[in-house]
Amino acid sequence: MPTADDLFRPTSPTSTEGAEGDLAEEPPVVAAVPAARTTSKASAKDAARQPSGRVRHDEKMTVYVTADELVDIEHARLDLRRHHGLAVDRGRLVREALAIVLADLEEHGDDSELVRRLLG
């Protein structure tokens, strides 16, 4: 049976006190994010704009969506799993979509899809 120290151990990536009282450093959190697919036109700036993937996120933003938008997001998540073998959560799906939109805005500026949709 685990001790109270095992149950209530810190989960932050900072160092923690070991059983002997010495400081034992926890290994860093490493995300398994596939390499970005770049084309010959992709710049270093575009390559730098990658979604954070599956890591602990310290910042939070609340976004309200309609019931239909939530169903669409869930449908896309299930479609990715069913047809592409990608098990992603809604948060990761939204972060990936956001990275795509922001990269398009950086690359195309006034001609980006985001600007066209917001103006239209």
TIMI-2910 file (N, C-alpha, C, CB; in pm, 1 decimal, decimal comma, always signed):
<rs>
+----------+----------+----------+----------+----------+----------+----------+----------+----------+----------+----------+----------+------+
!      n_x !      n_y !      n_z !     ca_x !     ca_y !     ca_z !      c_x !      c_y !      c_z !     cb_x !     cb_y !     cb_z ! resn !
+----------+----------+----------+----------+----------+----------+----------+----------+----------+----------+----------+----------+------+
!    +84,9 !   -117,6 !     +0,0 !     +0,0 !     +0,0 !     +0,0 !    +89,6 !   +124,0 !     +0,0 !    -96,7 !     -0,3 !   +122,7 !  Met !
!    +57,0 !   +224,9 !    -81,9 !   +141,3 !   +343,7 !    -89,3 !   +133,6 !   +426,8 !    +38,5 !   +101,3 !   +428,7 !   -208,7 !  Pro !
!   +242,1 !   +495,3 !    +68,2 !   +244,0 !   +583,5 !   +184,5 !   +183,5 !   +718,2 !   +146,7 !   +388,6 !   +601,3 !   +238,5 !  Thr !
!   +160,5 !   +800,7 !   +247,0 !   +104,9 !   +933,9 !   +222,3 !   +198,9 !  +1015,9 !   +134,8 !    +78,5 !  +1007,1 !   +355,1 !  Ala !
!   +330,6 !   +998,5 !   +152,4 !   +427,2 !  +1071,7 !    +69,5 !   +413,1 !  +1034,2 !    -78,0 !   +570,7 !  +1043,8 !   +117,2 !  Asp !
!   +382,2 !   +906,7 !   -104,3 !   +364,2 !   +863,6 !   -242,8 !   +237,1 !   +922,3 !   -303,4 !   +360,1 !   +711,1 !   -250,7 !  Asp !
!   +132,3 !   +932,6 !   -222,4 !     +5,2 !   +982,8 !   -272,1 !     +5,4 !  +1133,7 !   -292,6 !   -104,7 !   +945,0 !   -177,5 !  Leu !
!    +79,5 !  +1204,8 !   -209,5 !    +75,8 !  +1350,5 !   -213,6 !   +208,6 !  +1411,0 !   -258,1 !    +38,3 !  +1404,8 !    -77,9 !  Phe !
!   +275,2 !  +1343,2 !   -349,5 !   +404,0 !  +1394,3 !   -398,5 !   +380,4 !  +1509,2 !   -495,2 !   +485,8 !  +1281,8 !   -467,3 !  Arg !
!   +474,6 !  +1602,9 !   -502,9 !   +460,6 !  +1714,7 !   -597,3 !   +460,3 !  +1663,5 !   -741,5 !   +574,9 !  +1817,5 !   -577,3 !  Pro !
!   +383,7 !  +1728,6 !   -825,1 !   +378,1 !  +1689,1 !   -965,5 !   +444,9 !  +1790,4 !  -1056,5 !   +234,9 !  +1669,5 !  -1008,2 !  Thr !
!   +499,9 !  +1896,6 !   -999,7 !   +566,9 !  +1997,0 !  -1082,2 !   +703,7 !  +1945,8 !  -1123,9 !   +579,9 !  +2131,2 !  -1006,5 !  Ser !
!   +760,2 !  +2001,4 !  -1234,8 !   +889,9 !  +1954,0 !  -1283,0 !  +1007,7 !  +2003,6 !  -1200,4 !   +908,8 !  +1995,8 !  -1425,1 !  Pro !
!   +983,2 !  +2069,6 !  -1085,2 !  +1093,3 !  +2113,6 !  -1000,3 !  +1145,8 !  +1995,7 !   -920,9 !  +1048,8 !  +2227,2 !   -905,9 !  Thr !
!  +1256,9 !  +2015,4 !   -854,1 !  +1315,1 !  +1904,6 !   -779,2 !  +1231,2 !  +1876,0 !   -655,1 !  +1461,3 !  +1935,7 !   -740,0 !  Ser !
!  +1235,7 !  +1751,2 !   -609,1 !  +1159,6 !  +1708,7 !   -491,7 !  +1254,1 !  +1644,0 !   -392,4 !  +1045,6 !  +1610,7 !   -530,8 !  Thr !
!  +1211,5 !  +1637,3 !   -268,5 !  +1295,1 !  +1576,6 !   -166,8 !  +1278,3 !  +1425,5 !   -171,2 !  +1260,7 !  +1631,6 !    -27,2 !  Glu !
!  +1388,4 !  +1353,2 !   -177,2 !  +1385,0 !  +1208,4 !   -185,2 !  +1360,5 !  +1145,7 !    -49,4 !  +1514,0 !  +1156,2 !   -243,6 !  Gly !
!  +1354,5 !  +1015,0 !    -43,6 !  +1326,4 !   +942,6 !    +79,4 !  +1435,4 !   +964,2 !   +183,0 !  +1310,5 !   +794,8 !    +51,0 !  Ala !
!  +1560,0 !   +981,4 !   +140,5 !  +1671,5 !   +999,2 !   +231,7 !  +1687,9 !  +1144,8 !   +274,7 !  +1798,9 !   +949,7 !   +167,4 !  Glu !
!  +1607,5 !  +1236,4 !   +219,6 !  +1620,2 !  +1376,1 !   +254,3 !  +1706,5 !  +1452,9 !   +155,5 !  +1676,8 !  +1389,2 !   +392,0 !  Gly !
!  +1772,1 !  +1382,9 !    +63,1 !  +1851,3 !  +1452,0 !    -38,4 !  +1758,7 !  +1495,0 !   -151,8 !  +1966,7 !  +1360,9 !    -91,9 !  Asp !
!  +1803,7 !  +1588,5 !   -230,0 !  +1721,3 !  +1636,5 !   -340,5 !  +1738,6 !  +1546,6 !   -460,7 !  +1756,7 !  +1781,2 !   -376,6 !  Leu !
!  +1628,5 !  +1495,7 !   -508,9 !  +1629,5 !  +1410,7 !   -628,9 !  +1554,6 !  +1485,1 !   -737,5 !  +1564,8 !  +1269,0 !   -601,6 !  Ala !
!  +1617,3 !  +1504,5 !   -848,8 !  +1554,1 !  +1578,4 !   -957,8 !  +1464,9 !  +1486,5 !  -1039,0 !  +1659,9 !  +1643,4 !  -1048,0 !  Glu !
!  +1341,8 !  +1533,7 !  -1067,8 !  +1250,5 !  +1456,4 !  -1151,6 !  +1291,6 !  +1470,7 !  -1296,7 !  +1104,2 !  +1501,9 !  -1131,7 !  Glu !
!  +1269,9 !  +1368,0 !  -1376,0 !  +1302,3 !  +1381,9 !  -1517,4 !  +1208,9 !  +1481,9 !  -1583,7 !  +1294,1 !  +1246,3 !  -1588,3 !  Pro !
!  +1256,6 !  +1553,8 !  -1684,2 !  +1170,1 !  +1651,7 !  -1750,8 !  +1059,1 !  +1582,8 !  -1828,6 !  +1252,0 !  +1740,5 !  -1844,6 !  Pro !
!   +949,0 !  +1655,4 !  -1843,7 !   +836,3 !  +1605,1 !  -1921,9 !   +871,4 !  +1619,2 !  -2069,1 !   +703,8 !  +1681,5 !  -1887,8 !  Val !
!   +864,3 !  +1509,7 !  -2142,3 !   +898,3 !  +1512,2 !  -2284,2 !   +773,6 !  +1475,5 !  -2362,8 !  +1016,4 !  +1414,8 !  -2316,9 !  Val !
!   +738,1 !  +1559,7 !  -2455,9 !   +619,3 !  +1534,4 !  -2537,5 !   +658,9 !  +1460,4 !  -2663,9 !   +546,9 !  +1666,4 !  -2572,6 !  Ala !
!   +577,8 !  +1364,7 !  -2700,6 !   +599,9 !  +1291,5 !  -2825,5 !   +521,7 !  +1361,7 !  -2934,6 !   +557,0 !  +1141,0 !  -2813,2 !  Ala !
!   +584,8 !  +1460,3 !  -2997,1 !   +520,1 !  +1537,4 !  -3102,6 !   +588,1 !  +1501,7 !  -3233,3 !   +527,3 !  +1691,5 !  -3074,8 !  Val !
!   +512,3 !  +1460,2 !  -3332,8 !   +574,6 !  +1425,1 !  -3459,5 !   +641,8 !  +1545,8 !  -3522,6 !   +471,7 !  +1366,7 !  -3554,9 !  Pro !
!   +744,2 !  +1518,8 !  -3600,3 !   +816,8 !  +1625,9 !  -3668,1 !   +723,6 !  +1698,3 !  -3764,4 !   +939,8 !  +1570,1 !  -3743,3 !  Ala !
!   +746,7 !  +1827,3 !  -3776,9 !   +662,2 !  +1908,3 !  -3864,7 !   +691,7 !  +1876,8 !  -4010,4 !   +683,1 !  +2058,3 !  -3837,2 !  Ala !
!   +585,2 !  +1874,1 !  -4089,7 !   +602,5 !  +1856,4 !  -4233,3 !   +623,8 !  +1994,7 !  -4293,2 !   +478,8 !  +1783,4 !  -4298,5 !  Arg !
!   +737,9 !  +2014,0 !  -4355,9 !   +766,0 !  +2144,5 !  -4412,5 !   +779,5 !  +2131,7 !  -4562,5 !   +892,9 !  +2205,4 !  -4351,2 !  Thr !
!   +738,9 !  +2237,0 !  -4630,2 !   +754,2 !  +2241,7 !  -4773,7 !   +871,1 !  +2331,6 !  -4804,8 !   +625,3 !  +2290,7 !  -4843,2 !  Thr !
!   +907,1 !  +2340,5 !  -4931,3 !  +1018,7 !  +2424,6 !  -4968,5 !   +989,8 !  +2570,7 !  -4941,9 !  +1053,1 !  +2404,5 !  -5113,3 !  Ser !
!   +861,7 !  +2610,3 !  -4937,1 !   +824,7 !  +2748,7 !  -4913,2 !   +818,5 !  +2781,5 !  -4764,4 !   +691,6 !  +2778,4 !  -4978,0 !  Lys !
!   +821,1 !  +2679,5 !  -4678,0 !   +807,6 !  +2703,2 !  -4534,7 !   +932,8 !  +2772,0 !  -4481,4 !   +782,4 !  +2570,9 !  -4459,5 !  Ala !
!   +911,8 !  +2874,5 !  -4401,0 !  +1024,2 !  +2947,6 !  -4343,5 !  +1055,1 !  +2893,8 !  -4204,9 !   +994,3 !  +3098,6 !  -4337,4 !  Ser !
!  +1163,9 !  +2941,1 !  -4147,4 !  +1200,1 !  +2900,7 !  -4011,7 !  +1095,1 !  +2947,5 !  -3913,0 !  +1337,6 !  +2956,2 !  -3973,2 !  Ala !
!  +1032,6 !  +3061,4 !  -3942,5 !   +928,6 !  +3114,1 !  -3856,0 !   +809,3 !  +3019,6 !  -3852,6 !   +885,3 !  +3253,2 !  -3902,7 !  Lys !
!   +770,5 !  +2964,6 !  -3968,1 !   +659,9 !  +2869,8 !  -3974,2 !   +694,0 !  +2741,7 !  -3899,6 !   +624,4 !  +2838,4 !  -4119,5 !  Asp !
!   +817,8 !  +2697,0 !  -3911,6 !   +859,2 !  +2574,7 !  -3843,2 !   +857,2 !  +2594,6 !  -3692,5 !   +999,1 !  +2531,6 !  -3889,2 !  Ala !
!   +881,9 !  +2717,9 !  -3647,7 !   +881,6 !  +2745,9 !  -3504,4 !   +739,8 !  +2747,1 !  -3448,2 !   +949,8 !  +2879,5 !  -3476,7 !  Ala !
!   +639,7 !  +2773,9 !  -3529,0 !   +502,4 !  +2779,3 !  -3480,4 !   +443,3 !  +2639,5 !  -3481,9 !   +416,7 !  +2875,8 !  -3565,7 !  Arg !
!   +470,2 !  +2566,5 !  -3378,6 !   +417,6 !  +2432,3 !  -3363,2 !   +327,3 !  +2429,3 !  -3241,2 !   +531,6 !  +2328,3 !  -3350,7 !  Gln !
!   +218,5 !  +2355,0 !  -3245,9 !   +134,5 !  +2342,5 !  -3127,2 !   +211,8 !  +2270,9 !  -3017,2 !     +3,6 !  +2266,7 !  -3159,9 !  Pro !
!   +171,3 !  +2294,3 !  -2894,8 !   +245,6 !  +2240,9 !  -2780,9 !   +230,4 !  +2090,4 !  -2764,2 !   +201,3 !  +2309,3 !  -2655,3 !  Ser !
!   +128,0 !  +2032,0 !  -2821,7 !   +113,2 !  +1886,5 !  -2812,9 !    +69,5 !  +1840,9 !  -2675,8 !   +242,4 !  +1818,8 !  -2849,0 !  Gly !
!   +117,4 !  +1724,8 !  -2636,6 !    +72,6 !  +1662,1 !  -2512,9 !   +170,8 !  +1691,4 !  -2400,2 !    +56,3 !  +1510,5 !  -2531,8 !  Arg !
!   +160,4 !  +1808,5 !  -2343,1 !   +240,9 !  +1849,6 !  -2228,7 !   +148,9 !  +1916,7 !  -2128,5 !   +357,1 !  +1945,0 !  -2271,4 !  Val !
!   +198,7 !  +1936,8 !  -2008,7 !   +119,7 !  +2008,1 !  -1908,4 !   +118,9 !  +2156,2 !  -1945,0 !   +177,1 !  +1985,8 !  -1763,8 !  Arg !
!     +1,3 !  +2214,6 !  -1950,6 !    -11,9 !  +2354,5 !  -1987,7 !    -37,5 !  +2438,5 !  -1863,4 !   -125,1 !  +2373,3 !  -2090,3 !  His !
!    +39,4 !  +2546,9 !  -1850,1 !    +25,6 !  +2633,8 !  -1733,4 !    -75,5 !  +2745,5 !  -1754,6 !   +159,0 !  +2693,3 !  -1697,9 !  Asp !
!   -104,6 !  +2777,5 !  -1878,1 !   -196,9 !  +2886,1 !  -1908,1 !   -331,9 !  +2828,6 !  -1949,4 !   -140,2 !  +2977,5 !  -2019,3 !  Glu !
!   -436,9 !  +2903,5 !  -1919,3 !   -570,1 !  +2855,4 !  -1951,5 !   -649,7 !  +2967,6 !  -2016,1 !   -641,9 !  +2802,8 !  -1825,3 !  Lys !
!   -730,8 !  +2930,9 !  -2113,0 !   -818,6 !  +3025,3 !  -2179,1 !   -953,1 !  +2955,7 !  -2196,2 !   -759,5 !  +3073,5 !  -2316,9 !  Met !
!  -1059,0 !  +3020,9 !  -2154,9 !  -1192,0 !  +2963,7 !  -2169,4 !  -1254,9 !  +3016,4 !  -2297,3 !  -1280,7 !  +2996,4 !  -2046,6 !  Thr !
!  -1306,1 !  +2926,2 !  -2377,6 !  -1371,9 !  +2962,8 !  -2502,4 !  -1511,3 !  +2901,3 !  -2500,1 !  -1289,7 !  +2914,4 !  -2627,8 !  Val !
!  -1610,1 !  +2983,8 !  -2525,7 !  -1746,5 !  +2934,3 !  -2530,2 !  -1782,8 !  +2903,3 !  -2674,7 !  -1845,2 !  +3036,9 !  -2468,8 !  Tyr !
!  -1842,8 !  +2788,0 !  -2695,5 !  -1884,4 !  +2745,6 !  -2828,6 !  -2030,9 !  +2706,3 !  -2823,5 !  -1797,1 !  +2628,1 !  -2880,3 !  Val !
!  -2093,2 !  +2704,8 !  -2939,8 !  -2232,3 !  +2661,1 !  -2946,8 !  -2236,0 !  +2508,6 !  -2936,5 !  -2300,4 !  +2710,3 !  -3078,9 !  Thr !
!  -2353,9 !  +2456,7 !  -2914,6 !  -2370,1 !  +2311,3 !  -2908,4 !  -2330,2 !  +2247,8 !  -3041,1 !  -2515,5 !  +2274,1 !  -2873,0 !  Ala !
!  -2366,6 !  +2311,6 !  -3151,9 !  -2331,5 !  +2257,6 !  -3283,7 !  -2180,1 !  +2258,1 !  -3305,9 !  -2400,9 !  +2338,5 !  -3394,2 !  Asp !
!  -2111,7 !  +2364,9 !  -3261,8 !  -1965,7 !  +2370,0 !  -3276,0 !  -1898,4 !  +2261,2 !  -3192,5 !  -1912,7 !  +2508,2 !  -3234,7 !  Glu !
!  -1950,5 !  +2237,9 !  -3073,2 !  -1894,9 !  +2133,0 !  -2988,0 !  -1915,4 !  +1995,5 !  -3050,7 !  -1958,8 !  +2137,6 !  -2848,5 !  Leu !
!  -2031,9 !  +1973,8 !  -3108,8 !  -2058,4 !  +1847,0 !  -3177,7 !  -1963,2 !  +1832,1 !  -3296,4 !  -2206,7 !  +1839,7 !  -3225,4 !  Val !
!  -1939,3 !  +1940,6 !  -3369,9 !  -1846,1 !  +1936,4 !  -3483,6 !  -1704,0 !  +1902,4 !  -3438,2 !  -1846,5 !  +2071,2 !  -3557,7 !  Asp !
!  -1661,4 !  +1961,7 !  -3326,0 !  -1528,1 !  +1932,0 !  -3273,0 !  -1519,3 !  +1785,7 !  -3232,2 !  -1495,3 !  +2023,2 !  -3152,8 !  Ile !
!  -1621,3 !  +1738,0 !  -3164,0 !  -1622,7 !  +1597,5 !  -3121,1 !  -1627,3 !  +1503,7 !  -3241,2 !  -1742,8 !  +1570,4 !  -3028,7 !  Glu !
!  -1704,0 !  +1540,9 !  -3343,3 !  -1710,5 !  +1460,4 !  -3465,6 !  -1572,7 !  +1454,3 !  -3532,3 !  -1815,6 !  +1518,6 !  -3563,9 !  His !
!  -1503,4 !  +1568,4 !  -3539,4 !  -1368,8 !  +1571,6 !  -3598,6 !  -1273,9 !  +1484,1 !  -3517,7 !  -1314,9 !  +1716,9 !  -3605,6 !  Ala !
!  -1283,1 !  +1490,3 !  -3384,0 !  -1197,2 !  +1408,6 !  -3298,2 !  -1220,2 !  +1260,1 !  -3322,7 !  -1221,8 !  +1441,7 !  -3150,8 !  Arg !
!  -1346,5 !  +1221,7 !  -3331,7 !  -1378,8 !  +1081,4 !  -3356,5 !  -1338,9 !  +1037,9 !  -3497,4 !  -1527,6 !  +1057,4 !  -3335,2 !  Leu !
!  -1353,6 !  +1127,2 !  -3594,4 !  -1312,9 !  +1098,1 !  -3731,3 !  -1160,8 !  +1077,2 !  -3739,4 !  -1356,7 !  +1212,2 !  -3825,6 !  Asp !
!  -1085,3 !  +1161,4 !  -3667,9 !   -939,7 !  +1144,3 !  -3665,2 !   -902,5 !  +1008,7 !  -3606,4 !   -873,4 !  +1257,3 !  -3584,1 !  Leu !
!   -975,8 !   +968,0 !  -3505,2 !   -947,9 !   +837,6 !  -3443,1 !   -987,3 !   +722,1 !  -3533,7 !  -1021,3 !   +825,5 !  -3310,0 !  Arg !
!  -1107,0 !   +730,9 !  -3591,4 !  -1160,5 !   +622,0 !  -3672,7 !  -1083,3 !   +604,8 !  -3803,3 !  -1307,4 !   +646,8 !  -3702,6 !  Arg !
!  -1060,7 !   +713,0 !  -3875,6 !  -1003,3 !   +702,0 !  -4009,2 !   -852,0 !   +720,4 !  -4016,2 !  -1067,2 !   +801,0 !  -4097,1 !  His !
!   -792,9 !   +780,3 !  -3912,5 !   -649,9 !   +808,8 !  -3918,7 !   -571,6 !   +749,3 !  -3802,1 !   -628,3 !   +957,3 !  -3922,7 !  His !
!   -642,2 !   +686,3 !  -3708,6 !   -574,0 !   +623,2 !  -3595,8 !   -512,4 !   +723,1 !  -3499,0 !   -467,2 !   +531,3 !  -3646,5 !  Gly !
!   -563,0 !   +846,0 !  -3496,1 !   -508,7 !   +949,7 !  -3408,8 !   -601,7 !   +971,6 !  -3290,5 !   -487,9 !  +1081,5 !  -3486,3 !  Leu !
!   -557,8 !   +934,4 !  -3172,1 !   -637,6 !   +954,6 !  -3051,7 !   -595,6 !  +1087,2 !  -2988,7 !   -619,9 !   +835,6 !  -2950,7 !  Ala !
!   -671,9 !  +1192,7 !  -3017,0 !   -641,6 !  +1325,0 !  -2963,0 !   -760,6 !  +1375,4 !  -2883,9 !   -605,2 !  +1424,4 !  -3075,7 !  Val !
!   -732,2 !  +1457,1 !  -2783,8 !   -842,6 !  +1516,5 !  -2709,4 !   -884,6 !  +1647,4 !  -2774,9 !   -803,1 !  +1539,8 !  -2562,0 !  Asp !
!   -994,3 !  +1702,5 !  -2728,2 !  -1047,0 !  +1825,2 !  -2789,1 !   -949,6 !  +1941,1 !  -2775,2 !  -1180,7 !  +1862,6 !  -2726,1 !  Arg !
!   -880,5 !  +1948,5 !  -2662,1 !   -783,7 !  +2056,0 !  -2641,4 !   -671,6 !  +2052,3 !  -2743,0 !   -726,1 !  +2048,1 !  -2502,4 !  Gly !
!   -618,8 !  +1933,9 !  -2767,3 !   -510,5 !  +1922,3 !  -2865,7 !   -560,7 !  +1954,5 !  -3005,9 !   -449,7 !  +1781,1 !  -2862,6 !  Arg !
!   -681,4 !  +1910,4 !  -3036,3 !   -740,9 !  +1940,7 !  -3166,3 !   -751,2 !  +2091,9 !  -3186,2 !   -880,1 !  +1875,1 !  -3178,7 !  Leu !
!   -796,8 !  +2162,6 !  -3084,0 !   -810,1 !  +2307,5 !  -3092,9 !   -672,6 !  +2374,1 !  -3102,5 !   -887,3 !  +2361,6 !  -2971,6 !  Val !
!   -573,3 !  +2326,7 !  -3024,8 !   -438,2 !  +2385,0 !  -3032,8 !   -377,0 !  +2365,3 !  -3170,2 !   -347,0 !  +2323,5 !  -2926,8 !  Arg !
!   -397,8 !  +2247,3 !  -3230,6 !   -346,2 !  +2222,4 !  -3365,9 !   -412,7 !  +2316,0 !  -3466,7 !   -369,4 !  +2074,9 !  -3406,7 !  Glu !
!   -544,8 !  +2330,2 !  -3456,9 !   -617,1 !  +2418,8 !  -3548,6 !   -570,7 !  +2562,9 !  -3531,0 !   -769,3 !  +2408,7 !  -3525,5 !  Ala !
!   -548,5 !  +2604,1 !  -3408,0 !   -501,2 !  +2739,1 !  -3380,6 !   -362,5 !  +2761,6 !  -3440,3 !   -498,6 !  +2765,0 !  -3229,8 !  Leu !
!   -274,4 !  +2663,6 !  -3428,7 !   -139,5 !  +2675,3 !  -3486,6 !   -146,9 !  +2690,5 !  -3638,4 !    -53,6 !  +2552,0 !  -3449,8 !  Ala !
!   -237,3 !  +2617,1 !  -3701,8 !   -254,3 !  +2626,2 !  -3847,7 !   -302,1 !  +2765,6 !  -3886,4 !   -354,6 !  +2519,3 !  -3898,2 !  Ile !
!   -401,8 !  +2816,0 !  -3815,5 !   -458,2 !  +2947,5 !  -3847,7 !   -355,2 !  +3057,9 !  -3825,2 !   -583,9 !  +2974,5 !  -3762,9 !  Val !
!   -280,5 !  +3051,2 !  -3715,2 !   -181,5 !  +3155,5 !  -3687,4 !    -65,0 !  +3151,5 !  -3785,9 !   -129,1 !  +3141,1 !  -3545,3 !  Leu !
!    -25,0 !  +3032,2 !  -3827,7 !    +81,3 !  +3021,4 !  -3928,9 !    +33,8 !  +3079,9 !  -4061,8 !   +124,4 !  +2873,3 !  -3947,8 !  Ala !
!    -91,6 !  +3054,1 !  -4097,4 !   -148,0 !  +3110,1 !  -4219,9 !   -154,6 !  +3262,5 !  -4211,6 !   -288,1 !  +3051,9 !  -4246,0 !  Asp !
!   -191,3 !  +3316,1 !  -4096,5 !   -196,4 !  +3460,9 !  -4077,2 !    -57,1 !  +3521,8 !  -4090,8 !   -256,4 !  +3495,0 !  -3939,5 !  Leu !
!    +43,2 !  +3457,6 !  -4030,4 !   +180,5 !  +3506,8 !  -4041,8 !   +229,7 !  +3505,3 !  -4185,8 !   +273,3 !  +3423,6 !  -3955,0 !  Glu !
!   +199,6 !  +3398,6 !  -4255,8 !   +250,1 !  +3382,5 !  -4391,8 !   +177,1 !  +3470,6 !  -4493,0 !   +239,0 !  +3238,1 !  -4433,6 !  Glu !
!    +45,1 !  +3479,9 !  -4480,2 !    -33,2 !  +3548,9 !  -4582,5 !    -87,6 !  +3685,0 !  -4540,3 !   -146,5 !  +3462,7 !  -4623,3 !  His !
!    -82,1 !  +3719,9 !  -4414,1 !   -127,6 !  +3850,3 !  -4366,6 !   -270,4 !  +3880,6 !  -4405,8 !    -38,1 !  +3958,0 !  -4418,9 !  Gly !
!   -289,1 !  +3989,7 !  -4482,3 !   -423,1 !  +4033,1 !  -4523,1 !   -495,5 !  +3930,4 !  -4609,7 !   -413,8 !  +4163,7 !  -4597,9 !  Asp !
!   -420,0 !  +3843,8 !  -4675,8 !   -480,6 !  +3742,6 !  -4762,7 !   -507,7 !  +3611,2 !  -4689,6 !   -390,7 !  +3716,6 !  -4882,1 !  Asp !
!   -486,2 !  +3608,2 !  -4558,0 !   -506,2 !  +3483,9 !  -4483,2 !   -654,3 !  +3450,9 !  -4471,3 !   -443,3 !  +3494,2 !  -4343,7 !  Ser !
!   -681,7 !  +3326,0 !  -4451,0 !   -820,2 !  +3279,1 !  -4434,6 !   -885,0 !  +3344,3 !  -4313,1 !   -824,4 !  +3125,4 !  -4420,8 !  Glu !
!   -809,9 !  +3363,4 !  -4205,9 !   -864,1 !  +3424,2 !  -4085,0 !   -911,4 !  +3566,6 !  -4111,3 !   -759,7 !  +3423,5 !  -3973,7 !  Leu !
!   -829,5 !  +3646,7 !  -4177,8 !   -868,6 !  +3784,7 !  -4208,8 !   -990,1 !  +3786,5 !  -4299,7 !   -752,2 !  +3860,9 !  -4274,5 !  Val !
!   -991,5 !  +3701,4 !  -4402,1 !  -1106,6 !  +3696,8 !  -4492,5 !  -1234,8 !  +3661,8 !  -4419,0 !  -1082,2 !  +3596,3 !  -4603,6 !  Arg !
!  -1227,7 !  +3565,6 !  -4327,6 !  -1348,0 !  +3523,2 !  -4255,2 !  -1393,6 !  +3628,9 !  -4156,3 !  -1322,8 !  +3391,9 !  -4182,2 !  Arg !
!  -1298,9 !  +3695,0 !  -4089,9 !  -1336,4 !  +3797,8 !  -3993,3 !  -1391,9 !  +3923,0 !  -4061,2 !  -1216,7 !  +3834,5 !  -3907,6 !  Leu !
!  -1344,3 !  +3952,8 !  -4181,4 !  -1396,3 !  +4067,7 !  -4255,8 !  -1528,2 !  +4036,3 !  -4326,1 !  -1293,9 !  +4114,1 !  -4357,8 !  Leu !
!  -1548,2 !  +3909,5 !  -4360,2 !  -1665,5 !  +3870,3 !  -4438,3 !  -1779,8 !  +3842,0 !  -4352,6 !  -1637,8 !  +3752,8 !  -4522,3 !  Gly !
+----------+----------+----------+----------+----------+----------+----------+----------+----------+----------+----------+----------+------+
</rs>
